[in-house]
Amino acid sequence: MNVRIDTRERISVLVVEPDVVGKDTPVLLFLHGKGEAGKTVNRLPLVLVHHTPPFQAILGRLQDVIVAAPQAPHDPESSWNWSPHRRALSDYLAARFGGRRIVGAGFSRGGLGVLQMLQMSPRPFAKWAVVDPQAADDDMLPETRPDPDGWLAYGPQFAPIAAFSQRLATALEPRNVRATDCKHAQIALKAFGGDRLGGGENIYEFLGLKYVPDE
């Protein structure tokens, strides 16, 4: 595979590409959580924390897809979220991957970021999946109008996150919702590691991507 770093305004993007990129090769945009934000390109490896999609692609498990993992600038405010960067990300996707099928995934505040991007027109993702999405505040969910065909995994560790996910789950197809007893980080490790979390399709199968775990 090929690994490079793109820049878009103040955002660095870790891009992992297969050796052969065809005209139908899809793109997965992965959005990290609050704790993985960084001020310099030296902090970009944080997007690999929790065995995220770029990590899986580097290991060769996530195949035949271009993974783009931007890192948002660090912001000490407790309300940190991806909303201020939506337009820059949308412009980046259009400029670098225009015409390709694009799917989105995010963890914690990155899950919220995926939902925030779904509010844009035109909508940026053919499909989307979020893992334990964390609301910036109690008023964020009413602003979201997600497709019922999204994918959600969440747990009970943090009550505000669980409440946000439970409300989100009511808008989704029940077969695409994974409620688990795992803690916040454990859910990410399992979901991005291809675990089905007791359900049917794992996160990559739902997104229409090829995931081959180690034998």
Order of alpha helices (4+ residues) and beta strands (2+ residues): beta-beta-beta-alpha-beta-beta-alpha-beta-alpha-beta-beta-alpha-beta-alpha-alpha-beta
